[in-house]
Amino acid sequence: TNSSDVNTVKELFQARIDYMTGADGGQPGAWYPGPTEMWLNSSRIVSNGNFVMLVAHTGADAVVEQFNALFA
């Protein structure tokens, strides 16, 4: 993989977030207010080198920290 692959994956992940939250102009794919809010406020796309991760979890920031610690 290379940096353009990373950017492509990040774009795909962002499209997923946009779909789940309705930010793409459609109905939220998450259907219910709780999951929609989680996708909206607790999703993160993080990359380090050629690794990319999408997190959708109420503890997303802690997961991102743990992910980044793997590369320290």
Residue pairs with C-beta under 8 A, 6 or more apart in sequence:
1 50
2 50
3 50
5 50
6 47
6 50
6 52
9 47
9 52
10 45
10 47
10 52
13 45
13 52
13 54
14 45
15 24
16 54
17 23
17 39
17 43
17 45
17 54
17 56
18 24
19 26
19 29
20 28
20 29
20 30
20 35
20 36
20 39
20 43
20 56
21 28
21 29
21 30
21 36
21 39
21 40
22 28
22 29
22 36
23 40
28 36
28 39
30 36
30 38
30 39
38 56
38 57
38 58
39 56
42 56
42 57
42 58
42 59
42 60
43 54
43 55
43 56
43 60
44 54
44 55
44 60
44 61
44 63
44 64
45 52
45 53
45 54
45 55
46 52
46 53
46 55
46 64
46 67
46 68
47 53
48 67
48 68
48 70
48 71
49 71
51 71
53 64
53 67
55 63
55 64
55 67
57 63
